[in-house]
Amino acid sequence: MLLVLSGALIAKKDREMTLFFQVKSSYWRLRAEETRVLAESMTTNLHAYGVLLRIADEYERLADMADRENARNAPVQALPETS
C-alpha cells in the first residue's frame, strides 16, 4: 500500500512539474534579461549585483528545462510511408 501511495505522489509531482514547464522558455529568458538589467544598476552594491546575476542564471536554467520538457512532450509527426 505504501508503494502505491508513493507512486501516486511521484506521478502527481511529475504532472505538476510538466504543467510548470509548459510555460514557454521565452518567459524565463525574459525574466533573466530583466534581472540582468536590474543587476547593472547595482554597481555600488557588489553583493546584490552577484545575487541578481545568479538569479538570472537560474532563470536561464529554468528556460533550458522548459525547452527540454516541451520538446519531450511535443507531438511526434509520423514519417511518410515508402513503398
N, CA, C and O atoms as a Maestro MAE file, in Angstrom:
{
 s_m_m2io_version
 :::
 2.0.0
}

f_m_ct {
 s_m_title
 :::
 protein
 m_atom[332] {
  # First column is atom index #
  i_m_mmod_type
  r_m_x_coord
  r_m_y_coord
  r_m_z_coord
  i_m_residue_number
  s_m_chain_name
  s_m_pdb_residue_name
  s_m_pdb_atom_name
  i_m_atomic_number
  :::
  1 25 0.830 -1.192 0.000 1 A "MET " " N  " 7
  2 3 0.000 0.000 0.000 1 A "MET " " CA " 6
  3 2 0.875 1.257 0.000 1 A "MET " " C  " 6
  4 15 0.573 2.225 -0.698 1 A "MET " " O  " 8
  5 25 1.928 1.241 0.761 2 A "LEU " " N  " 7
  6 3 2.811 2.402 0.831 2 A "LEU " " CA " 6
  7 2 3.480 2.653 -0.515 2 A "LEU " " C  " 6
  8 15 3.653 3.804 -0.916 2 A "LEU " " O  " 8
  9 25 3.859 1.579 -1.219 3 A "LEU " " N  " 7
  10 3 4.493 1.737 -2.522 3 A "LEU " " CA " 6
  11 2 3.534 2.366 -3.524 3 A "LEU " " C  " 6
  12 15 3.927 3.220 -4.318 3 A "LEU " " O  " 8
  13 25 2.279 1.941 -3.483 4 A "VAL " " N  " 7
  14 3 1.289 2.517 -4.390 4 A "VAL " " CA " 6
  15 2 1.098 3.996 -4.068 4 A "VAL " " C  " 6
  16 15 1.017 4.826 -4.973 4 A "VAL " " O  " 8
  17 25 1.028 4.320 -2.792 5 A "LEU " " N  " 7
  18 3 0.851 5.703 -2.380 5 A "LEU " " CA " 6
  19 2 2.037 6.549 -2.806 5 A "LEU " " C  " 6
  20 15 1.850 7.657 -3.308 5 A "LEU " " O  " 8
  21 25 3.257 6.052 -2.617 6 A "SER " " N  " 7
  22 3 4.417 6.841 -3.008 6 A "SER " " CA " 6
  23 2 4.466 6.988 -4.526 6 A "SER " " C  " 6
  24 15 4.882 8.032 -5.027 6 A "SER " " O  " 8
  25 25 4.048 5.957 -5.270 7 A "GLY " " N  " 7
  26 3 3.981 6.064 -6.725 7 A "GLY " " CA " 6
  27 2 2.985 7.113 -7.164 7 A "GLY " " C  " 6
  28 15 3.220 7.846 -8.125 7 A "GLY " " O  " 8
  29 25 1.862 7.182 -6.448 8 A "ALA " " N  " 7
  30 3 0.850 8.197 -6.766 8 A "ALA " " CA " 6
  31 2 1.389 9.589 -6.494 8 A "ALA " " C  " 6
  32 15 1.126 10.522 -7.252 8 A "ALA " " O  " 8
  33 25 2.140 9.728 -5.415 9 A "LEU " " N  " 7
  34 3 2.716 11.037 -5.112 9 A "LEU " " CA " 6
  35 2 3.743 11.436 -6.152 9 A "LEU " " C  " 6
  36 15 3.806 12.601 -6.545 9 A "LEU " " O  " 8
  37 25 4.539 10.498 -6.596 10 A "ILE " " N  " 7
  38 3 5.538 10.793 -7.631 10 A "ILE " " CA " 6
  39 2 4.837 11.174 -8.924 10 A "ILE " " C  " 6
  40 15 5.241 12.129 -9.588 10 A "ILE " " O  " 8
  41 25 3.785 10.437 -9.293 11 A "ALA " " N  " 7
  42 3 3.057 10.754 -10.516 11 A "ALA " " CA " 6
  43 2 2.455 12.155 -10.436 11 A "ALA " " C  " 6
  44 15 2.487 12.899 -11.416 11 A "ALA " " O  " 8
  45 25 1.913 12.514 -9.290 12 A "LYS " " N  " 7
  46 3 1.333 13.849 -9.111 12 A "LYS " " CA " 6
  47 2 2.417 14.903 -9.246 12 A "LYS " " C  " 6
  48 15 2.201 15.937 -9.878 12 A "LYS " " O  " 8
  49 25 3.572 14.655 -8.664 13 A "LYS " " N  " 7
  50 3 4.680 15.613 -8.751 13 A "LYS " " CA " 6
  51 2 5.121 15.775 -10.202 13 A "LYS " " C  " 6
  52 15 5.349 16.897 -10.654 13 A "LYS " " O  " 8
  53 25 5.246 14.670 -10.937 14 A "ASP " " N  " 7
  54 3 5.640 14.740 -12.346 14 A "ASP " " CA " 6
  55 2 4.633 15.551 -13.151 14 A "ASP " " C  " 6
  56 15 5.019 16.347 -14.007 14 A "ASP " " O  " 8
  57 25 3.354 15.357 -12.883 15 A "ARG " " N  " 7
  58 3 2.300 16.086 -13.594 15 A "ARG " " CA " 6
  59 2 2.396 17.577 -13.293 15 A "ARG " " C  " 6
  60 15 2.249 18.406 -14.191 15 A "ARG " " O  " 8
  61 25 2.644 17.920 -12.025 16 A "GLU " " N  " 7
  62 3 2.775 19.328 -11.652 16 A "GLU " " CA " 6
  63 2 4.006 19.942 -12.307 16 A "GLU " " C  " 6
  64 15 3.953 21.082 -12.769 16 A "GLU " " O  " 8
  65 25 5.113 19.206 -12.354 17 A "MET " " N  " 7
  66 3 6.318 19.733 -12.983 17 A "MET " " CA " 6
  67 2 6.080 19.949 -14.475 17 A "MET " " C  " 6
  68 15 6.545 20.940 -15.037 17 A "MET " " O  " 8
  69 25 5.361 19.034 -15.121 18 A "THR " " N  " 7
  70 3 5.073 19.194 -16.541 18 A "THR " " CA " 6
  71 2 4.260 20.454 -16.764 18 A "THR " " C  " 6
  72 15 4.543 21.213 -17.691 18 A "THR " " O  " 8
  73 25 3.261 20.692 -15.938 19 A "LEU " " N  " 7
  74 3 2.461 21.913 -16.069 19 A "LEU " " CA " 6
  75 2 3.316 23.148 -15.833 19 A "LEU " " C  " 6
  76 15 3.147 24.159 -16.514 19 A "LEU " " O  " 8
  77 25 4.231 23.073 -14.875 20 A "PHE " " N  " 7
  78 3 5.113 24.190 -14.568 20 A "PHE " " CA " 6
  79 2 5.965 24.544 -15.781 20 A "PHE " " C  " 6
  80 15 6.155 25.724 -16.077 20 A "PHE " " O  " 8
  81 25 6.475 23.547 -16.478 21 A "PHE " " N  " 7
  82 3 7.368 23.798 -17.600 21 A "PHE " " CA " 6
  83 2 6.640 24.033 -18.912 21 A "PHE " " C  " 6
  84 15 7.285 24.291 -19.928 21 A "PHE " " O  " 8
  85 25 5.307 23.951 -18.920 22 A "GLN " " N  " 7
  86 3 4.591 24.266 -20.139 22 A "GLN " " CA " 6
  87 2 4.642 25.757 -20.444 22 A "GLN " " C  " 6
  88 15 4.294 26.191 -21.542 22 A "GLN " " O  " 8
  89 25 5.076 26.523 -19.469 23 A "VAL " " N  " 7
  90 3 5.327 27.934 -19.720 23 A "VAL " " CA " 6
  91 2 6.455 28.000 -20.738 23 A "VAL " " C  " 6
  92 15 7.432 27.258 -20.644 23 A "VAL " " O  " 8
  93 25 6.316 28.873 -21.687 24 A "LYS " " N  " 7
  94 3 7.338 28.962 -22.727 24 A "LYS " " CA " 6
  95 2 8.660 29.402 -22.137 24 A "LYS " " C  " 6
  96 15 8.714 30.188 -21.191 24 A "LYS " " O  " 8
  97 25 9.710 28.881 -22.710 25 A "SER " " N  " 7
  98 3 11.044 29.243 -22.242 25 A "SER " " CA " 6
  99 2 11.313 30.728 -22.437 25 A "SER " " C  " 6
  100 15 12.136 31.305 -21.727 25 A "SER " " O  " 8
  101 25 10.634 31.352 -23.386 26 A "SER " " N  " 7
  102 3 10.836 32.790 -23.619 26 A "SER " " CA " 6
  103 2 10.454 33.605 -22.380 26 A "SER " " C  " 6
  104 15 11.033 34.663 -22.133 26 A "SER " " O  " 8
  105 25 9.484 33.119 -21.601 27 A "TYR " " N  " 7
  106 3 9.113 33.799 -20.356 27 A "TYR " " CA " 6
  107 2 10.305 33.844 -19.410 27 A "TYR " " C  " 6
  108 15 10.632 34.898 -18.864 27 A "TYR " " O  " 8
  109 25 10.958 32.687 -19.216 28 A "TRP " " N  " 7
  110 3 12.089 32.613 -18.293 28 A "TRP " " CA " 6
  111 2 13.282 33.412 -18.812 28 A "TRP " " C  " 6
  112 15 14.001 34.037 -18.033 28 A "TRP " " O  " 8
  113 25 13.491 33.389 -20.135 29 A "ARG " " N  " 7
  114 3 14.608 34.152 -20.700 29 A "ARG " " CA " 6
  115 2 14.382 35.656 -20.544 29 A "ARG " " C  " 6
  116 15 15.324 36.410 -20.299 29 A "ARG " " O  " 8
  117 25 13.138 36.083 -20.688 30 A "LEU " " N  " 7
  118 3 12.813 37.492 -20.469 30 A "LEU " " CA " 6
  119 2 13.071 37.878 -19.017 30 A "LEU " " C  " 6
  120 15 13.625 38.942 -18.739 30 A "LEU " " O  " 8
  121 25 12.667 37.011 -18.095 31 A "ARG " " N  " 7
  122 3 12.929 37.270 -16.673 31 A "ARG " " CA " 6
  123 2 14.433 37.368 -16.422 31 A "ARG " " C  " 6
  124 15 14.873 38.227 -15.659 31 A "ARG " " O  " 8
  125 25 15.217 36.511 -17.045 32 A "ALA " " N  " 7
  126 3 16.674 36.546 -16.887 32 A "ALA " " CA " 6
  127 2 17.227 37.871 -17.383 32 A "ALA " " C  " 6
  128 15 18.064 38.484 -16.721 32 A "ALA " " O  " 8
  129 25 16.764 38.312 -18.541 33 A "GLU " " N  " 7
  130 3 17.246 39.576 -19.090 33 A "GLU " " CA " 6
  131 2 16.864 40.757 -18.203 33 A "GLU " " C  " 6
  132 15 17.680 41.648 -17.968 33 A "GLU " " O  " 8
  133 25 15.623 40.766 -17.709 34 A "GLU " " N  " 7
  134 3 15.188 41.838 -16.801 34 A "GLU " " CA " 6
  135 2 16.048 41.865 -15.543 34 A "GLU " " C  " 6
  136 15 16.399 42.936 -15.047 34 A "GLU " " O  " 8
  137 25 16.385 40.691 -15.031 35 A "THR " " N  " 7
  138 3 17.188 40.600 -13.814 35 A "THR " " CA " 6
  139 2 18.608 41.089 -14.068 35 A "THR " " C  " 6
  140 15 19.207 41.739 -13.211 35 A "THR " " O  " 8
  141 25 19.145 40.778 -15.242 36 A "ARG " " N  " 7
  142 3 20.490 41.279 -15.578 36 A "ARG " " CA " 6
  143 2 20.500 42.808 -15.693 36 A "ARG " " C  " 6
  144 15 21.448 43.460 -15.257 36 A "ARG " " O  " 8
  145 25 19.447 43.371 -16.278 37 A "VAL " " N  " 7
  146 3 19.343 44.829 -16.378 37 A "VAL " " CA " 6
  147 2 19.285 45.439 -14.979 37 A "VAL " " C  " 6
  148 15 19.933 46.451 -14.711 37 A "VAL " " O  " 8
  149 25 18.515 44.827 -14.095 38 A "LEU " " N  " 7
  150 3 18.442 45.305 -12.717 38 A "LEU " " CA " 6
  151 2 19.802 45.204 -12.038 38 A "LEU " " C  " 6
  152 15 20.191 46.095 -11.283 38 A "LEU " " O  " 8
  153 25 20.524 44.121 -12.305 39 A "ALA " " N  " 7
  154 3 21.850 43.934 -11.698 39 A "ALA " " CA " 6
  155 2 22.801 45.046 -12.128 39 A "ALA " " C  " 6
  156 15 23.631 45.491 -11.336 39 A "ALA " " O  " 8
  157 25 22.687 45.494 -13.364 40 A "GLU " " N  " 7
  158 3 23.560 46.563 -13.859 40 A "GLU " " CA " 6
  159 2 23.393 47.853 -13.061 40 A "GLU " " C  " 6
  160 15 24.317 48.664 -12.999 40 A "GLU " " O  " 8
  161 25 22.231 48.051 -12.453 41 A "SER " " N  " 7
  162 3 22.009 49.252 -11.639 41 A "SER " " CA " 6
  163 2 22.564 49.096 -10.224 41 A "SER " " C  " 6
  164 15 22.522 50.039 -9.434 41 A "SER " " O  " 8
  165 25 23.078 47.921 -9.903 42 A "MET " " N  " 7
  166 3 23.590 47.638 -8.563 42 A "MET " " CA " 6
  167 2 25.113 47.708 -8.513 42 A "MET " " C  " 6
  168 15 25.733 46.960 -7.757 42 A "MET " " O  " 8
  169 25 25.721 48.576 -9.289 43 A "THR " " N  " 7
  170 3 27.180 48.614 -9.375 43 A "THR " " CA " 6
  171 2 27.840 49.046 -8.066 43 A "THR " " C  " 6
  172 15 29.011 48.739 -7.844 43 A "THR " " O  " 8
  173 25 27.116 49.748 -7.195 44 A "THR " " N  " 7
  174 3 27.717 50.157 -5.918 44 A "THR " " CA " 6
  175 2 27.568 49.078 -4.848 44 A "THR " " C  " 6
  176 15 28.244 49.129 -3.821 44 A "THR " " O  " 8
  177 25 26.696 48.110 -5.078 45 A "ASN " " N  " 7
  178 3 26.479 47.028 -4.116 45 A "ASN " " CA " 6
  179 2 26.854 45.714 -4.804 45 A "ASN " " C  " 6
  180 15 26.016 45.088 -5.454 45 A "ASN " " O  " 8
  181 25 28.102 45.306 -4.661 46 A "LEU " " N  " 7
  182 3 28.593 44.133 -5.370 46 A "LEU " " CA " 6
  183 2 27.906 42.843 -4.931 46 A "LEU " " C  " 6
  184 15 27.747 41.920 -5.730 46 A "LEU " " O  " 8
  185 25 27.503 42.777 -3.677 47 A "HIS " " N  " 7
  186 3 26.797 41.580 -3.209 47 A "HIS " " CA " 6
  187 2 25.463 41.444 -3.942 47 A "HIS " " C  " 6
  188 15 25.143 40.372 -4.455 47 A "HIS " " O  " 8
  189 25 24.696 42.514 -3.992 48 A "ALA " " N  " 7
  190 3 23.405 42.480 -4.685 48 A "ALA " " CA " 6
  191 2 23.606 42.190 -6.170 48 A "ALA " " C  " 6
  192 15 22.825 41.451 -6.768 48 A "ALA " " O  " 8
  193 25 24.634 42.759 -6.759 49 A "TYR " " N  " 7
  194 3 24.951 42.525 -8.163 49 A "TYR " " CA " 6
  195 2 25.181 41.034 -8.411 49 A "TYR " " C  " 6
  196 15 24.630 40.470 -9.356 49 A "TYR " " O  " 8
  197 25 25.982 40.403 -7.575 50 A "GLY " " N  " 7
  198 3 26.261 38.979 -7.720 50 A "GLY " " CA " 6
  199 2 25.028 38.117 -7.512 50 A "GLY " " C  " 6
  200 15 24.815 37.145 -8.236 50 A "GLY " " O  " 8
  201 25 24.217 38.471 -6.526 51 A "VAL " " N  " 7
  202 3 23.000 37.702 -6.251 51 A "VAL " " CA " 6
  203 2 22.058 37.787 -7.450 51 A "VAL " " C  " 6
  204 15 21.494 36.775 -7.868 51 A "VAL " " O  " 8
  205 25 21.886 38.970 -7.996 52 A "LEU " " N  " 7
  206 3 20.987 39.131 -9.135 52 A "LEU " " CA " 6
  207 2 21.492 38.375 -10.361 52 A "LEU " " C  " 6
  208 15 20.693 37.818 -11.114 52 A "LEU " " O  " 8
  209 25 22.793 38.349 -10.569 53 A "LEU " " N  " 7
  210 3 23.323 37.583 -11.696 53 A "LEU " " CA " 6
  211 2 23.093 36.084 -11.504 53 A "LEU " " C  " 6
  212 15 22.817 35.368 -12.467 53 A "LEU " " O  " 8
  213 25 23.204 35.615 -10.270 54 A "ARG " " N  " 7
  214 3 22.928 34.199 -10.006 54 A "ARG " " CA " 6
  215 2 21.447 33.885 -10.240 54 A "ARG " " C  " 6
  216 15 21.104 32.820 -10.752 54 A "ARG " " O  " 8
  217 25 20.585 34.812 -9.864 55 A "ILE " " N  " 7
  218 3 19.145 34.624 -10.112 55 A "ILE " " CA " 6
  219 2 18.891 34.564 -11.612 55 A "ILE " " C  " 6
  220 15 18.120 33.727 -12.082 55 A "ILE " " O  " 8
  221 25 19.538 35.451 -12.365 56 A "ALA " " N  " 7
  222 3 19.388 35.439 -13.824 56 A "ALA " " CA " 6
  223 2 19.842 34.101 -14.399 56 A "ALA " " C  " 6
  224 15 19.205 33.567 -15.306 56 A "ALA " " O  " 8
  225 25 20.926 33.565 -13.881 57 A "ASP " " N  " 7
  226 3 21.403 32.255 -14.336 57 A "ASP " " CA " 6
  227 2 20.373 31.169 -14.057 57 A "ASP " " C  " 6
  228 15 20.178 30.267 -14.872 57 A "ASP " " O  " 8
  229 25 19.719 31.257 -12.908 58 A "GLU " " N  " 7
  230 3 18.686 30.269 -12.571 58 A "GLU " " CA " 6
  231 2 17.490 30.401 -13.507 58 A "GLU " " C  " 6
  232 15 16.901 29.392 -13.894 58 A "GLU " " O  " 8
  233 25 17.122 31.627 -13.878 59 A "TYR " " N  " 7
  234 3 16.047 31.800 -14.856 59 A "TYR " " CA " 6
  235 2 16.431 31.164 -16.189 59 A "TYR " " C  " 6
  236 15 15.591 30.549 -16.846 59 A "TYR " " O  " 8
  237 25 17.675 31.306 -16.586 60 A "GLU " " N  " 7
  238 3 18.147 30.669 -17.821 60 A "GLU " " CA " 6
  239 2 18.067 29.152 -17.704 60 A "GLU " " C  " 6
  240 15 17.705 28.466 -18.660 60 A "GLU " " O  " 8
  241 25 18.405 28.640 -16.533 61 A "ARG " " N  " 7
  242 3 18.324 27.189 -16.301 61 A "ARG " " CA " 6
  243 2 16.872 26.720 -16.411 61 A "ARG " " C  " 6
  244 15 16.602 25.665 -16.985 61 A "ARG " " O  " 8
  245 25 15.940 27.502 -15.863 62 A "LEU " " N  " 7
  246 3 14.522 27.161 -15.987 62 A "LEU " " CA " 6
  247 2 14.081 27.183 -17.447 62 A "LEU " " C  " 6
  248 15 13.292 26.339 -17.871 62 A "LEU " " O  " 8
  249 25 14.589 28.144 -18.218 63 A "ALA " " N  " 7
  250 3 14.258 28.208 -19.647 63 A "ALA " " CA " 6
  251 2 14.761 26.959 -20.368 63 A "ALA " " C  " 6
  252 15 14.053 26.392 -21.200 63 A "ALA " " O  " 8
  253 25 15.968 26.537 -20.052 64 A "ASP " " N  " 7
  254 3 16.515 25.326 -20.664 64 A "ASP " " CA " 6
  255 2 15.682 24.102 -20.280 64 A "ASP " " C  " 6
  256 15 15.419 23.237 -21.117 64 A "ASP " " O  " 8
  257 25 15.273 24.034 -19.025 65 A "MET " " N  " 7
  258 3 14.440 22.922 -18.576 65 A "MET " " CA " 6
  259 2 13.092 22.945 -19.287 65 A "MET " " C  " 6
  260 15 12.573 21.896 -19.669 65 A "MET " " O  " 8
  261 25 12.525 24.131 -19.466 66 A "ALA " " N  " 7
  262 3 11.251 24.259 -20.177 66 A "ALA " " CA " 6
  263 2 11.402 23.799 -21.617 66 A "ALA " " C  " 6
  264 15 10.524 23.111 -22.137 66 A "ALA " " O  " 8
  265 25 12.501 24.165 -22.272 67 A "ASP " " N  " 7
  266 3 12.748 23.714 -23.643 67 A "ASP " " CA " 6
  267 2 12.793 22.192 -23.715 67 A "ASP " " C  " 6
  268 15 12.177 21.583 -24.590 67 A "ASP " " O  " 8
  269 25 13.528 21.587 -22.786 68 A "ARG " " N  " 7
  270 3 13.638 20.121 -22.786 68 A "ARG " " CA " 6
  271 2 12.285 19.465 -22.521 68 A "ARG " " C  " 6
  272 15 11.930 18.488 -23.181 68 A "ARG " " O  " 8
  273 25 11.538 19.990 -21.570 69 A "GLU " " N  " 7
  274 3 10.238 19.409 -21.221 69 A "GLU " " CA " 6
  275 2 9.250 19.567 -22.373 69 A "GLU " " C  " 6
  276 15 8.504 18.640 -22.690 69 A "GLU " " O  " 8
  277 25 9.247 20.727 -22.988 70 A "ASN " " N  " 7
  278 3 8.330 20.958 -24.103 70 A "ASN " " CA " 6
  279 2 8.695 20.085 -25.302 70 A "ASN " " C  " 6
  280 15 7.809 19.600 -26.007 70 A "ASN " " O  " 8
  281 25 9.986 19.881 -25.537 71 A "ALA " " N  " 7
  282 3 10.415 19.005 -26.632 71 A "ALA " " CA " 6
  283 2 10.021 17.562 -26.340 71 A "ALA " " C  " 6
  284 15 9.624 16.821 -27.239 71 A "ALA " " O  " 8
  285 25 10.133 17.179 -25.089 72 A "ARG " " N  " 7
  286 3 9.778 15.809 -24.698 72 A "ARG " " CA " 6
  287 2 8.291 15.558 -24.879 72 A "ARG " " C  " 6
  288 15 7.891 14.446 -25.224 72 A "ARG " " O  " 8
  289 25 7.471 16.569 -24.652 73 A "ASN " " N  " 7
  290 3 6.019 16.419 -24.745 73 A "ASN " " CA " 6
  291 2 5.461 16.834 -26.098 73 A "ASN " " C  " 6
  292 15 4.247 16.805 -26.299 73 A "ASN " " O  " 8
  293 25 6.325 17.218 -27.026 74 A "ALA " " N  " 7
  294 3 5.854 17.652 -28.342 74 A "ALA " " CA " 6
  295 2 5.281 16.458 -29.101 74 A "ALA " " C  " 6
  296 15 5.786 15.341 -28.990 74 A "ALA " " O  " 8
  297 25 4.232 16.702 -29.868 75 A "PRO " " N  " 7
  298 3 3.675 15.600 -30.655 75 A "PRO " " CA " 6
  299 2 4.691 15.113 -31.686 75 A "PRO " " C  " 6
  300 15 5.442 15.898 -32.265 75 A "PRO " " O  " 8
  301 25 4.693 13.828 -31.894 76 A "VAL " " N  " 7
  302 3 5.612 13.225 -32.855 76 A "VAL " " CA " 6
  303 2 4.896 13.121 -34.189 76 A "VAL " " C  " 6
  304 15 3.784 12.600 -34.265 76 A "VAL " " O  " 8
  305 25 5.533 13.616 -35.240 77 A "GLN " " N  " 7
  306 3 4.929 13.524 -36.566 77 A "GLN " " CA " 6
  307 2 5.316 12.190 -37.192 77 A "GLN " " C  " 6
  308 15 6.458 11.742 -37.096 77 A "GLN " " O  " 8
  309 25 4.350 11.583 -37.823 78 A "ALA " " N  " 7
  310 3 4.594 10.306 -38.487 78 A "ALA " " CA " 6
  311 2 5.390 10.544 -39.769 78 A "ALA " " C  " 6
  312 15 5.165 11.518 -40.488 78 A "ALA " " O  " 8
  313 25 6.314 9.644 -40.033 79 A "LEU " " N  " 7
  314 3 7.077 9.719 -41.272 79 A "LEU " " CA " 6
  315 2 6.222 9.215 -42.420 79 A "LEU " " C  " 6
  316 15 5.422 8.297 -42.236 79 A "LEU " " O  " 8
  317 25 6.375 9.797 -43.599 80 A "PRO " " N  " 7
  318 3 5.591 9.304 -44.739 80 A "PRO " " CA " 6
  319 2 5.979 7.859 -45.080 80 A "PRO " " C  " 6
  320 15 7.145 7.474 -44.995 80 A "PRO " " O  " 8
  321 25 4.996 7.097 -45.455 81 A "GLU " " N  " 7
  322 3 5.253 5.697 -45.798 81 A "GLU " " CA " 6
  323 2 5.928 5.630 -47.146 81 A "GLU " " C  " 6
  324 15 5.600 6.387 -48.059 81 A "GLU " " O  " 8
  325 25 6.874 4.715 -47.265 82 A "THR " " N  " 7
  326 3 7.540 4.491 -48.544 82 A "THR " " CA " 6
  327 2 7.233 3.067 -48.996 82 A "THR " " C  " 6
  328 15 7.120 2.157 -48.176 82 A "THR " " O  " 8
  329 25 7.103 2.889 -50.279 83 A "SER " " N  " 7
  330 3 6.787 1.552 -50.801 83 A "SER " " CA " 6
  331 2 7.999 0.857 -51.310 83 A "SER " " C  " 6
  332 15 7.908 -0.276 -51.783 83 A "SER " " O  " 8
  :::
 }
 m_bond[331] {
  # First column is bond index #
  i_m_from
  i_m_to
  i_m_order
  :::
  1 1 2 1
  2 2 3 1
  3 3 4 2
  4 3 5 1
  5 5 6 1
  6 6 7 1
  7 7 8 2
  8 7 9 1
  9 9 10 1
  10 10 11 1
  11 11 12 2
  12 11 13 1
  13 13 14 1
  14 14 15 1
  15 15 16 2
  16 15 17 1
  17 17 18 1
  18 18 19 1
  19 19 20 2
  20 19 21 1
  21 21 22 1
  22 22 23 1
  23 23 24 2
  24 23 25 1
  25 25 26 1
  26 26 27 1
  27 27 28 2
  28 27 29 1
  29 29 30 1
  30 30 31 1
  31 31 32 2
  32 31 33 1
  33 33 34 1
  34 34 35 1
  35 35 36 2
  36 35 37 1
  37 37 38 1
  38 38 39 1
  39 39 40 2
  40 39 41 1
  41 41 42 1
  42 42 43 1
  43 43 44 2
  44 43 45 1
  45 45 46 1
  46 46 47 1
  47 47 48 2
  48 47 49 1
  49 49 50 1
  50 50 51 1
  51 51 52 2
  52 51 53 1
  53 53 54 1
  54 54 55 1
  55 55 56 2
  56 55 57 1
  57 57 58 1
  58 58 59 1
  59 59 60 2
  60 59 61 1
  61 61 62 1
  62 62 63 1
  63 63 64 2
  64 63 65 1
  65 65 66 1
  66 66 67 1
  67 67 68 2
  68 67 69 1
  69 69 70 1
  70 70 71 1
  71 71 72 2
  72 71 73 1
  73 73 74 1
  74 74 75 1
  75 75 76 2
  76 75 77 1
  77 77 78 1
  78 78 79 1
  79 79 80 2
  80 79 81 1
  81 81 82 1
  82 82 83 1
  83 83 84 2
  84 83 85 1
  85 85 86 1
  86 86 87 1
  87 87 88 2
  88 87 89 1
  89 89 90 1
  90 90 91 1
  91 91 92 2
  92 91 93 1
  93 93 94 1
  94 94 95 1
  95 95 96 2
  96 95 97 1
  97 97 98 1
  98 98 99 1
  99 99 100 2
  100 99 101 1
  101 101 102 1
  102 102 103 1
  103 103 104 2
  104 103 105 1
  105 105 106 1
  106 106 107 1
  107 107 108 2
  108 107 109 1
  109 109 110 1
  110 110 111 1
  111 111 112 2
  112 111 113 1
  113 113 114 1
  114 114 115 1
  115 115 116 2
  116 115 117 1
  117 117 118 1
  118 118 119 1
  119 119 120 2
  120 119 121 1
  121 121 122 1
  122 122 123 1
  123 123 124 2
  124 123 125 1
  125 125 126 1
  126 126 127 1
  127 127 128 2
  128 127 129 1
  129 129 130 1
  130 130 131 1
  131 131 132 2
  132 131 133 1
  133 133 134 1
  134 134 135 1
  135 135 136 2
  136 135 137 1
  137 137 138 1
  138 138 139 1
  139 139 140 2
  140 139 141 1
  141 141 142 1
  142 142 143 1
  143 143 144 2
  144 143 145 1
  145 145 146 1
  146 146 147 1
  147 147 148 2
  148 147 149 1
  149 149 150 1
  150 150 151 1
  151 151 152 2
  152 151 153 1
  153 153 154 1
  154 154 155 1
  155 155 156 2
  156 155 157 1
  157 157 158 1
  158 158 159 1
  159 159 160 2
  160 159 161 1
  161 161 162 1
  162 162 163 1
  163 163 164 2
  164 163 165 1
  165 165 166 1
  166 166 167 1
  167 167 168 2
  168 167 169 1
  169 169 170 1
  170 170 171 1
  171 171 172 2
  172 171 173 1
  173 173 174 1
  174 174 175 1
  175 175 176 2
  176 175 177 1
  177 177 178 1
  178 178 179 1
  179 179 180 2
  180 179 181 1
  181 181 182 1
  182 182 183 1
  183 183 184 2
  184 183 185 1
  185 185 186 1
  186 186 187 1
  187 187 188 2
  188 187 189 1
  189 189 190 1
  190 190 191 1
  191 191 192 2
  192 191 193 1
  193 193 194 1
  194 194 195 1
  195 195 196 2
  196 195 197 1
  197 197 198 1
  198 198 199 1
  199 199 200 2
  200 199 201 1
  201 201 202 1
  202 202 203 1
  203 203 204 2
  204 203 205 1
  205 205 206 1
  206 206 207 1
  207 207 208 2
  208 207 209 1
  209 209 210 1
  210 210 211 1
  211 211 212 2
  212 211 213 1
  213 213 214 1
  214 214 215 1
  215 215 216 2
  216 215 217 1
  217 217 218 1
  218 218 219 1
  219 219 220 2
  220 219 221 1
  221 221 222 1
  222 222 223 1
  223 223 224 2
  224 223 225 1
  225 225 226 1
  226 226 227 1
  227 227 228 2
  228 227 229 1
  229 229 230 1
  230 230 231 1
  231 231 232 2
  232 231 233 1
  233 233 234 1
  234 234 235 1
  235 235 236 2
  236 235 237 1
  237 237 238 1
  238 238 239 1
  239 239 240 2
  240 239 241 1
  241 241 242 1
  242 242 243 1
  243 243 244 2
  244 243 245 1
  245 245 246 1
  246 246 247 1
  247 247 248 2
  248 247 249 1
  249 249 250 1
  250 250 251 1
  251 251 252 2
  252 251 253 1
  253 253 254 1
  254 254 255 1
  255 255 256 2
  256 255 257 1
  257 257 258 1
  258 258 259 1
  259 259 260 2
  260 259 261 1
  261 261 262 1
  262 262 263 1
  263 263 264 2
  264 263 265 1
  265 265 266 1
  266 266 267 1
  267 267 268 2
  268 267 269 1
  269 269 270 1
  270 270 271 1
  271 271 272 2
  272 271 273 1
  273 273 274 1
  274 274 275 1
  275 275 276 2
  276 275 277 1
  277 277 278 1
  278 278 279 1
  279 279 280 2
  280 279 281 1
  281 281 282 1
  282 282 283 1
  283 283 284 2
  284 283 285 1
  285 285 286 1
  286 286 287 1
  287 287 288 2
  288 287 289 1
  289 289 290 1
  290 290 291 1
  291 291 292 2
  292 291 293 1
  293 293 294 1
  294 294 295 1
  295 295 296 2
  296 295 297 1
  297 297 298 1
  298 298 299 1
  299 299 300 2
  300 299 301 1
  301 301 302 1
  302 302 303 1
  303 303 304 2
  304 303 305 1
  305 305 306 1
  306 306 307 1
  307 307 308 2
  308 307 309 1
  309 309 310 1
  310 310 311 1
  311 311 312 2
  312 311 313 1
  313 313 314 1
  314 314 315 1
  315 315 316 2
  316 315 317 1
  317 317 318 1
  318 318 319 1
  319 319 320 2
  320 319 321 1
  321 321 322 1
  322 322 323 1
  323 323 324 2
  324 323 325 1
  325 325 326 1
  326 326 327 1
  327 327 328 2
  328 327 329 1
  329 329 330 1
  330 330 331 1
  331 331 332 2
  :::
 }
}
